């Protein structure tokens, strides 16, 4: 080897070696790894996509539960100020319905201005209250529903012996079955939605109807809020609950039927 051919980066006396050539088997391994990574990535993507699709509904369900919680807290703050929960609805001197509890708790949900604009001496559907009746109230709207503006799927527990009765409110101390065992309000399906100001609510039979129809704003469950302001998602799929009275104790306040 001539001096001109000598590699300037070699030590004196060191022999030049031919460059290493990749072995065919090495390339096969690289290609195999690439294919493996691609396949694994596809599997992981397939596993994650359902979760991504479910996440919007999970978010809407969370908002719905928070709405119910805020409603319950407003009811309890009403009780602290007045000594009793709001009535299911107010009545005039002849006992005719006037306004829902949903109107009465507005001041406890940053709705004082709207509350002051409503004529409580006139019925909820009187023309003087039209401005409020048609409002789309976010606090009373489940985002999983497509109900008209001014409607709600949240109804109070107006079952016989339940949390709400017309014309008068019940005191928190009367909930001897336990606050955590008594439903204050729950959601119904879109077909059963009511105008938010209307004096219309639900009871155990309403709840059973939703259960038996197996239709709810959220697949497979009904959101409910209890007298201690905690929320629960009650399953729709267990049809036995519609027959054996499993949920009935949740709709009474003082029947001595506390649940675990």
C-alpha positions as CSV (number, residue, x, y, z in Angstrom):
1,X,0.0,0.0,0.0
2,X,1.5,3.4,-1.0
3,X,1.9,6.3,1.2
4,X,-0.7,8.1,-0.8
5,X,-3.2,5.3,-0.1
6,X,-2.5,5.3,3.6
7,X,-5.4,6.4,5.7
8,X,-4.4,9.5,7.6
9,X,-6.6,8.5,10.6
10,X,-4.8,5.2,11.1
11,X,-2.0,4.6,13.5
12,X,1.4,3.8,12.0
13,X,1.7,0.1,11.1
14,X,-2.1,-0.5,11.4
15,X,-3.6,-2.5,8.6
16,X,-6.5,-1.1,6.7
17,X,-9.7,-3.2,6.9
18,X,-12.6,-3.3,4.5
19,X,-15.8,-1.5,5.6
20,X,-18.3,-3.6,7.4
21,X,-21.3,-4.6,5.3
22,X,-24.7,-5.2,6.8
23,X,-25.8,-8.8,6.9
24,X,-29.1,-9.6,5.2
25,X,-30.4,-11.1,8.4
26,X,-29.9,-7.7,10.2
27,X,-32.1,-5.9,7.7
28,X,-34.7,-8.6,8.1
29,X,-34.7,-8.0,11.9
30,X,-35.1,-4.3,11.4
31,X,-38.0,-4.8,9.0
32,X,-39.5,-7.3,11.4
33,X,-39.3,-4.9,14.3
34,X,-40.9,-2.1,12.2
35,X,-43.8,-4.4,11.3
36,X,-44.2,-5.5,14.9
37,X,-44.3,-1.9,16.1
38,X,-46.8,-1.0,13.4
39,X,-49.1,-3.9,14.4
40,X,-48.8,-3.2,18.1
41,X,-49.5,0.5,17.4
42,X,-52.6,-0.5,15.5
43,X,-53.8,-2.7,18.3
44,X,-53.3,0.1,20.9
45,X,-55.1,2.6,18.7
46,X,-58.0,0.2,18.3
47,X,-58.1,-0.2,22.1
48,X,-58.0,3.5,22.7
49,X,-60.5,4.7,20.1
50,X,-63.6,3.4,22.0
51,X,-62.4,5.3,25.1
52,X,-62.0,8.4,22.9
53,X,-65.5,8.0,21.5
54,X,-66.9,7.5,25.0
55,X,-65.2,10.5,26.5
56,X,-67.7,13.1,25.3
57,X,-70.6,11.2,26.9
58,X,-68.6,10.7,30.1
59,X,-68.1,14.5,30.1
60,X,-71.8,15.2,29.6
61,X,-72.7,12.7,32.3
62,X,-70.3,14.5,34.7
63,X,-71.9,17.9,33.9
64,X,-75.4,16.4,34.4
65,X,-74.3,15.1,37.8
66,X,-72.9,18.4,38.7
67,X,-76.1,20.1,37.7
68,X,-78.1,17.9,40.1
69,X,-75.6,18.5,42.8
70,X,-75.9,22.3,42.4
71,X,-79.7,21.9,42.5
72,X,-79.6,19.9,45.7
73,X,-77.2,22.4,47.3
74,X,-79.6,25.2,46.4
75,X,-82.5,23.3,47.9
76,X,-80.5,22.8,51.1
77,X,-79.5,26.5,51.3
78,X,-83.2,27.3,50.8
79,X,-83.9,25.1,53.8
80,X,-81.3,26.9,55.9
81,X,-82.9,30.2,55.2
82,X,-86.6,29.3,55.4
83,X,-86.5,26.4,57.8
84,X,-87.9,23.9,55.2
85,X,-87.3,22.8,51.7
86,X,-89.2,24.5,48.9
87,X,-92.6,23.1,48.1
88,X,-93.0,21.1,44.9
89,X,-94.8,24.2,43.7
90,X,-96.5,27.2,45.2
91,X,-100.3,27.6,45.1
92,X,-102.8,30.5,45.1
93,X,-105.6,31.0,47.6
94,X,-107.7,28.4,45.7
95,X,-104.9,25.8,45.7
96,X,-104.2,26.2,42.0
97,X,-100.5,25.7,41.0
98,X,-98.4,28.7,40.5
99,X,-94.6,28.1,40.4
100,X,-92.2,25.2,40.5
101,X,-89.5,24.7,43.1
102,X,-87.1,25.3,40.2
103,X,-88.2,29.0,40.3
104,X,-88.0,29.2,44.1
105,X,-84.3,28.1,44.3
106,X,-83.0,30.5,41.7
107,X,-81.7,33.0,44.3
108,X,-79.5,30.2,45.6
109,X,-78.0,29.5,42.2
110,X,-76.9,33.1,41.2
111,X,-80.4,33.6,39.7
112,X,-81.6,36.5,41.8
113,X,-82.1,38.8,38.9
114,X,-84.2,36.3,37.0
115,X,-86.1,35.5,40.1
116,X,-87.0,39.1,40.7
117,X,-88.2,39.5,37.1
118,X,-90.9,36.7,37.6
119,X,-94.3,37.6,38.9
120,X,-94.9,35.0,41.6
121,X,-98.5,36.0,42.0
122,X,-99.3,34.9,38.5
123,X,-99.1,31.4,37.2
124,X,-95.9,30.1,35.6
125,X,-97.5,30.2,32.1
126,X,-99.1,33.6,32.4
127,X,-98.1,35.9,29.6
128,X,-96.3,38.2,32.1
129,X,-93.8,35.4,32.8
130,X,-93.3,34.4,29.2
131,X,-89.8,36.0,29.1
132,X,-88.6,33.6,31.8
133,X,-90.6,30.5,30.7
134,X,-88.8,30.3,27.3
135,X,-85.3,30.7,28.7
136,X,-82.9,27.8,28.1
137,X,-81.6,27.2,31.6
138,X,-78.2,25.5,31.5
139,X,-78.5,24.4,35.2
140,X,-81.7,22.5,34.3
141,X,-80.5,21.0,31.0
142,X,-78.7,17.7,30.6
143,X,-76.3,18.1,27.7
144,X,-77.0,14.6,26.5
145,X,-80.6,15.6,25.6
146,X,-82.1,17.3,22.6
147,X,-85.0,18.9,24.3
148,X,-86.6,22.2,23.3
149,X,-85.4,25.5,24.9
150,X,-87.2,26.1,28.2
151,X,-87.5,22.4,29.0
152,X,-85.8,20.2,31.6
153,X,-85.4,16.5,32.3
154,X,-84.8,17.1,36.0
155,X,-87.8,16.4,38.3
156,X,-88.2,16.3,42.1
157,X,-89.2,13.4,44.2
158,X,-92.9,14.2,44.8
159,X,-93.8,10.6,45.7
160,X,-96.3,10.1,48.5
161,X,-94.1,10.3,51.6
162,X,-91.3,11.7,49.5
163,X,-89.2,14.8,49.7
164,X,-91.7,17.3,48.1
165,X,-95.4,18.1,48.4
166,X,-97.4,21.0,46.9
167,X,-97.9,24.2,48.8
168,X,-95.5,23.5,51.6
169,X,-91.9,22.5,52.2
170,X,-90.6,19.7,54.4
171,X,-87.9,20.3,57.0
172,X,-84.6,18.6,56.6
173,X,-84.9,17.1,60.1
174,X,-87.9,15.1,58.8
175,X,-85.7,12.9,56.7
176,X,-85.4,10.2,59.3
177,X,-84.6,7.5,56.8
178,X,-81.3,9.3,56.4
179,X,-80.3,12.1,54.0
180,X,-77.9,9.8,52.1
181,X,-80.8,7.3,51.5
182,X,-83.4,9.7,50.1
183,X,-83.7,11.0,46.6
184,X,-84.3,14.7,46.1
185,X,-84.4,14.8,42.3
186,X,-83.7,12.6,39.4
187,X,-83.6,12.7,35.6
188,X,-86.2,11.4,33.1
189,X,-85.9,10.7,29.4
190,X,-86.5,13.2,26.7
191,X,-90.0,12.2,26.0
192,X,-90.9,13.0,29.6
193,X,-89.3,16.4,29.7
194,X,-91.3,19.3,31.2
195,X,-91.1,23.1,31.0
196,X,-88.7,24.2,33.7
197,X,-91.1,26.6,35.4
198,X,-94.0,24.2,35.3
199,X,-95.4,22.7,38.5
200,X,-94.8,19.1,37.2
201,X,-92.5,16.6,38.8
202,X,-91.9,12.9,39.3
203,X,-92.4,10.1,41.8
204,X,-91.5,6.5,42.2
205,X,-93.9,5.5,39.4
206,X,-92.2,8.0,37.1
207,X,-88.8,6.5,38.0
208,X,-90.1,3.0,37.3
209,X,-91.4,4.1,33.9
210,X,-87.9,5.3,32.9
211,X,-86.5,2.0,34.3
212,X,-88.9,-0.2,32.4
213,X,-88.5,1.7,29.2
214,X,-84.7,1.4,29.6
215,X,-84.4,4.9,28.1
216,X,-82.4,7.6,29.8
217,X,-80.3,10.6,28.6
218,X,-77.3,8.5,29.6
219,X,-77.0,4.9,28.3
220,X,-77.8,2.3,31.0
221,X,-78.3,4.6,34.0
222,X,-80.4,7.3,35.7
223,X,-78.6,10.1,37.5
224,X,-80.2,11.0,40.9
225,X,-79.2,13.4,43.7
226,X,-79.8,12.7,47.3
227,X,-80.7,14.8,50.3
228,X,-77.0,15.1,51.4
229,X,-76.3,16.4,47.9
230,X,-74.3,13.4,46.7
231,X,-75.2,12.0,43.2
232,X,-75.5,8.4,42.1
233,X,-75.9,6.7,38.8
234,X,-78.6,4.1,39.2
235,X,-78.5,1.2,36.6
236,X,-81.3,0.8,34.2
237,X,-80.4,-2.7,33.0
238,X,-81.4,-4.6,36.2
239,X,-85.1,-5.2,35.4
240,X,-85.6,-6.9,38.7
241,X,-85.5,-3.5,40.4
242,X,-88.7,-2.5,38.6
243,X,-90.5,-5.4,40.2
244,X,-89.2,-6.1,43.7
245,X,-89.2,-2.5,45.1
246,X,-85.4,-2.3,45.4
247,X,-85.4,1.4,44.8
248,X,-88.6,2.2,46.7
249,X,-86.9,3.0,50.0
250,X,-85.0,5.8,48.2
251,X,-88.2,7.6,47.6
252,X,-89.5,7.9,51.2
253,X,-88.2,10.1,53.9
254,X,-89.5,8.6,57.1
255,X,-90.7,5.0,56.4
256,X,-88.0,3.4,58.5
257,X,-86.7,1.6,55.5
258,X,-83.1,2.9,55.5
259,X,-80.9,1.3,52.9
260,X,-77.3,0.3,53.3
